């Protein structure tokens, strides 16, 4: 019976893999593959961009501008994440239903507050930034709130799920001892989830750094602003200098996150920095320094957002989104729906193409990127080139994921003509590094005994891969593919801002021409796409299990 179930599971996964491959090939048919895809000077431009990568501009003025812009990017990310954590904690607790008594109130609480979290995280942070800038004008708070709202939604959802997954035995014991609901939360739930919540928050902080960098696209400062200026002036050597500053920021946060996670899990060998109070002190100083810079350095005041003038602008803007006093709003026009649905299909094709490209490259590179392959522990074979190849691919992963999708798109659009292909390539370049890192960790965590038995029996590398490693890791690989596809779906609208096709390009035009009802229509289609991605992903994940 067990053999039959196992056979059916393998059969199901094989069919699913073929189906995903067929969908990817279908997406490729939307592109006319010829030389017309490139600009007339596309190839020379690509060589100039590569030359700038090899020889970045290290002039003192450029380095000083990069250092200042890196601090602005970091300050916005820290301030946004500090608000996101507060929002996530409050709404996450309410969404978990841990403070409710009856089953009915628990159900209502979960549905209502999870709906709020779902809405706030479904809209990309750059869209939030653009909405805030259009409503209340240019202000650092436009970037901060644009980061806080979606990241708070993401953290709140994860926090609510963590609280719901807490073992019931300690909670029942506390309630039996007469603890109130608040005491049960503080002394029962929180001690069991705070380590995982801190670990995941550090990961999202790394993502917030990249998001903070692209806020420049709506007129706000930071590294993205410098990258955009350098690209406009075709100074590719300066572009890569600022990109390297961004990569350094991401590596800094990644290293700090690694130390914090080690301090939370490894009680025998703690570094001084990650041992608790030093991390808390550093985080406190970073938050205080960021808010002081925003308040005094940029002279930004939160109360100014609620001035009479800004409230009038906001009223006009959001009234325009709802179509107030407009005779024929776009979201009630059949022809507008038909045109936007075509763009929605383009956006879907772009996301499928992007996850397909990133999956192929990650699949080719993941095996040598696993530490247990490099040191020979898994395959019982050591080669002199294992560690150099491991280091090269891991650096490639860091480089790939450190550069935001929008920055990749800004460079690629100089090579390819506007359309969904440059958008798909930009999304793939960013996501293959993330996918490769996640997959490599899966390979590193797998049980080595079956693989060692194959290696000891004389199996070749290809045989070990297809008969040993892949059958074990494939379900997790598919899960991560689907997870990243959900993220890519939310990001497709952003790369369209620079001419990479889909809903994003039309969204930018609608904002430029103050066509607010068209913006509402585009946001509706965008949210429909996100819901489709969530449903397809959840259904496929269940099939994999």
N, C-alpha and C positions, 0 to 999 in steps of 0.2 A: 504493500500500500504506500509506504514511504517513498519507494522508488518511483511509483506512478506519479505521486504528487511532485517529486523533484523533477521528473521528466516533463510534466505539464508546465512547471514554472520555467524551465529552460526553454521550452517551446514558445511560451508566451513572451519571454524576453527577446528571443530571436525574432519573432514576428514584430514586436515593438521596435526593435532596432532597425529592421527593414522598412517599417512604416516611417520612422523618423528620417531615414536616409532618403526615402522617396519624397517626403515633404521638402527636404533640403534641395534635392535636384529640381523639384517643381519651382522653387524660389529662383533658381538660377536661370530659368527660362524667361524671366521678366527682363533680363539684360540682353541687349544686342551686342554680342561679343565681337567687336571689331576695333580698328584703330581710332575710330571716331570717339571712343571713350576718353582718350587723352586730349588735353589741350595741345595746341601747336607746339608750345615749348615745354610740354609736360616732362619729358625725359630729362632735358637739361636742368629744369627746375629741381627734379628729384636728386640729381647729382649735386646741385648746389646745396640742397638741404643736408645731404649726407656729408658734404665737405664741412658744413657748419658744425655737424655733430663731432667730426674728428678734430676740428680746430675751433673750439668755442672762443668767443671774445672775452678776454680776461683783463680788459682795460679797467683801471681803478674806478672810473665813473660808473661803468656797467656793474661791477661787483658791489659798489655802494648802493646803487639803485636796487639790485637784486636782494641785498641784505635788508634794506628798508621795506621792500615789497613783501619779502618773506615774513617779516614781523607782522605786517598788516594782515596777511593771509592767516597767519597763526592766531592773531588776536580775534579776528572775526570767527574763526572756527571754535576757539575756546569759549567765547561769549555765547555763540549759538548753542554749543553743546551744553553749557551750564544751564541755559533756559530749557533745553530739550530734556535734560535729566529731571528737572522739577516737574515739567508737564507729563513726562512719561511715568514718573512715580505716582502722581496724583491720579491721573486717568487710568493708568495700568492697574492700580489697586482697585479702583471702582469697576473696571472692566472684568477683573477676575471674579468679582462677586464674593470676595472673602469677608466683606463687612456687612453683608446682607444676612437676614435670618431665614425667611421663607424661601421655598423653591421658586415661587412666582416672582418675587422681587429680585431674586438672584438672576432669573432668566431675563427679566426686563433690563436689569443693570448691565448684564453682559451684552445684550443685543444693542442697547443704546450707546454705551461707551465704546464698544468694539466698532460700532459704525462710525463714531467720531474718529477713532484711531485709523480706521480703514480709509476714510475720506482724506485725512491730512497726509497720510503717507502715499496715497495713490498719485498725487500731483508732484512732479519733480520740483526740486528746490529752486532751479533757475526760473521755472514758471512762477513760483511764489514770489521770487525776487522781482520779476518783471511786473507782476500784479501790484506789489507794494510800491514800487517806483512810480507806476502809473497813477496809483491812488494818492500817495502822500509825498512824492518827489524823492530826489536823491538824498539818501541818508545812510550812515552805517547801519542804522537799525533795520533798513530794508534788507540788507544782507543777513544780519543776525537773526531776524524773525523768519526769513526765508529758510535758513538752516534749522532753526529751532522747531518749526512746525512739522516738516516731514520726518526729521530725525527723531523728534519726540513721538511721532506716530509709530515709527518702526520700533523704537526702544520700548514704548508702552505696550505694543502687541507682544513682544518677546517677554517682557516682564510679567504680563498677565498670564501668558502660557506657563512660565516658570512657577508662578504661584499656584496655578491649577494642577501642576504636576507634583506638588509637594506630597510626600507620604502622609496618609491620613492619621496614622497611629499617634504621633506626637500631638497633633491638633486635637484629637479626641481626648487625650489625657489632660491637656490644658483646660479644655472646656469642662471636663468632669471635675477639675479642681476649682472651678468657679471663675475662671478668667473671663474678662469682658472681651468683646470683639476686637477692640483696639489692642488690648494686652495679648490676645492670641496672635494678632498680626505682628506685633513688635517682638514677642518672645518665642513665637512658634514658626511663623512663615518666613520672616525676613532672615533670621540666622541661617536658614537652609538654602536660600537662593542668592544671598548678596554676593558671594564669590563669583558665581556664574554671571550675574548681572554686571559686575564690575569688568569681568573679562570681556563680555560682549560689548560693553560700552567703550572700552579701549579700542576694539576693532572698528566700531562705528566712528570713533574719533579720527582714526586714520582716513576713513572715507570722507569725513567732514573737511579735512585739510584739502583734499582734491576738489570738493564741491566749493569750498571757499575761494579757491583759485579762479574758478570760472565765473564768479560774480561780476567780474570786470565787464562781462558782455553786456550788462545793463547799465554800465557807466560807473561802477564802483571800483575802488582801487585794489591793489594786490598784485601778485605775480602774474595772474591772467591778464591784467591790464598792460603790463610790460611786454608780455608775449604777443598780445594783440598789436601793440604799437610796432614792435620789431617786425612782425609779419607784414604789416601794412607798408613798412619801409623796405621790405625784402632783405632785412638784415638777419639772415639765418644763423650766423655765428652768435649773435646776441640772443636770438630765440633759444638756442640750446643752452646758453649760460643760465637764463632764467628757468628753463626746464630742469636743469641740474640743481638749482636751488630748491625747486619743488620736490625733486626726488630726495634731496637731503632731508627736507622736512618730513617726508613720509617715512624714510629710514629711521629718523629720530623717534617718531611716534611708534613705529613698529618695534624698535629696540626697547623703548620704555614699556610698551605693552607686553613684550616678551618677559621682561623682568618682573612686572606686576603679576602676570599669570604664573610665573615660576614661584613667586612668593606666596601665592594663594594655594598652590598645589604641593609644593615641595617644602615640607616643614623641617627637614633635616639640614638642607643646604640653602640658606637664604642669603642673598646679597644684602649689603647694608642699604642700598638704594631701594630695594623692593621689599624690605622687611616690614613695612607698614607705615610708621610715622614719617619716614623720609619721603615716601611717595605722596602721602597726604599733604605734607608741608610743601612739596614741590608743586602739586596740583593747586593748592590754595594760593600760593604766590603767583602762579601762572594765571589763574582766574582773576585775582586782584589786579595784576599788572595789565591784563587785557582790558578790563572794564575801566581802569584809570586812564589808559591810553585813549579809549573810545570817548570817554567823558571829557577829558581835558586836552588830549593830543589832537583829537578831531573835533573837539567842541560840540559834540552831539548830545542832545538832551531828549530823553524819552517823552517828556511832556509836550515837546514841540510837535510831535506826531499828531497830537490831539488839539492843535490850534484850530481856530474857527476857519481859517483859510484852507487847511488840509482837510478838515471835515467836509467842507463844501466840495473840494476836489473828489474826495472819496465817495460822497453821495452821488455826484455826477457820474463817476466811473462805474460804480456798482449798479447804479440805475441803468446805465447804458448796457451792462452785461445782461440785465433782466429784460431789456427791450422796452423800458418805460418811455412813453410818448413817441414810440416809433411805429410807423404804419405797417411795415412788412419786415419784421425781424428775421434774420437768416435762419434761426433754429425752427421757424415755422414755415419755411419755404422749401417746397419739394425739390426744386432744381439745385438749391444750395446743398441739400442733403445728398443728392446724387453725386455732385462733384466732390464733396468731402468724403463720401464713402469710398470713392476711387482712391483718394489719398490714404484712407485708412487701410485699404488693401495693400498699397505700396509700403506703408509703414510695417504691416505684418510681414510682407516679403523681406523687407530690410532686416527685421529682427531675426527671422529664420536663417537668412543668409549669413548674418553676423555670428550667430551661435554655431552655425555649421563650419564656417572658416576657423573660428577659435577652437572648436572641438578637434578638427583635423590637425592643426598645428600642435595643440596640447597633447594629442594622442601620440604624435611622432616623437615628442620630446620628453614625455613623462617618465619613461623607464630609466634613462640615464640620470634623471633629476631626482630620483629617490635615493636617500642616504644609504639604505641597506643594500641597494644595487652597487653603489659606488664603492662601499667598503667590502663587498663580496660576501656579506653575511647571509644574504638570501639565496644567491645562486652558487655559492661556494667557489666562485671564480673571481680572481683579482687580476685586473689589467692595469698597465701603467697609465692609460688614458682615462680611466674611470673618474678620478678626482678632478682633473682639468675640465673634462666634459661636464661633470656635475656643477662645478663652480660657474662655468660659462652659462649654462642653461638657467641656473638659479638667478644669476645676475640679469639675464634676459627677462625672466619673470618679474623681477623687481622693477626693471626699467619699463616694461610693458604696462604694468598695473599702476605705476606711480604717475604716469601722464594721463590726465583726464580725457575722456572721450572727445569733448569739445575741442581740446587743444590738438589732438590727433586729427580731427576733422578740419581744423583751420589750416593745417599743413597739407593734408591730402587733397583739399579742394584746389590747391595750386597746381596739382598734377593731373587730376581727373576733372572732366566736365561735371557740372551739377547733375545730380541724380541719386538714386538709392545706392549705387555701388560705392561711392566714397563714404557714405554714411555707414554702410555695412562694414567696410574695411576699418574705419575708425573705431567702431564698436568692437570689432574682432581683435584689433591690436591691443585694446585695453583689457579685454576680458580673457584672452588666452593666457595671460600671465596669472590671473586669478584662478582660472580653471586648472592650469598646470600645477600651481602651488597646492591647491586642494587635493588634486588627484595624487600628487607625489606623497602627500601626507597619508592618504589612504593606503598606498603601496607600503609605506614605512610601517604602518600599524597592523598589517595583515599577519596572519599566522604563517611563519616561515617553513613549518615542517613539511607540508605537501610539496612545496617548491624545491626544498632541499632533496627530497626523495627523487624527484624528477631529474634534478641536476646530477645526483649521485649515480643514477641509472644511465647517464650518458646523453640526456636530451640536449638538443641544440637550443640556442637562444630563442629562435622562432617558436620551437615546440614548447619551451618553458612559458613564453608569452601567451600563446593561444590555448594551451592545455592546462597551464598552471595558474598564471596570474589573472588573466582576463575573466575566467569563470567566477573567481572569488570577488574581484573588485568591480565587475561590470554593474551590479545593482547600485552601488554607491556612485559610480561614475555617472550613470543615467540620472540619479537624483540631483547631482551637482549641475549637470547640463540643464535640467529643467529649472533649477533654482536660478541659475545665471540668465536663462532665457526670460524669466519673469523680470529680472532687473533690467535686462536689455530692452524689453518692451517699454518700460517706464522711461528709458533714456533716449529712445529713438527720436522723440520730439525735439530733443536738445540739439542733436547733431544737424537737424534740419535747419536750425537757425543760420548756419553758415552756407546754406545752399546744397545740403546733402539730401534733399528730397523729402517726401512724406508730409505728415501733418505739420512738422516743425517749420518748414519753409512757408507754408500758408499762414501759420500762426504769426510768424514775424511780419509778414505783409499786412495782416489784419491789425496788428499792433501799430505798425507804421502809419496806416491810414485811419486809425481810430475807429475801425469797424468792430465795435464791441460785441454786437450780437453774433458776428462770425466767430469771435473768440469763444463765446459760450458754446456754439455749435462744435467747434474743434475740441474743446475740453470735454464735451459730452462723448464724442467719438473716441477720444483718448481714454476716457474712463471705461468705455465699453471694451476697448482693446485690453486694458488691464484686467478687467473681469474675465474676459475670454482666456487670457493667459493664466490667471489664477485657477480657473476651472479645469483647463486642459492639463495644467501642471499637476494639480491635485489628483485628477483621474488617472493620469499616467503613472504617478508615484504609487498609487494603490495597486496598479497592474504589475509594477515591478516587484512589490513585496511578495 
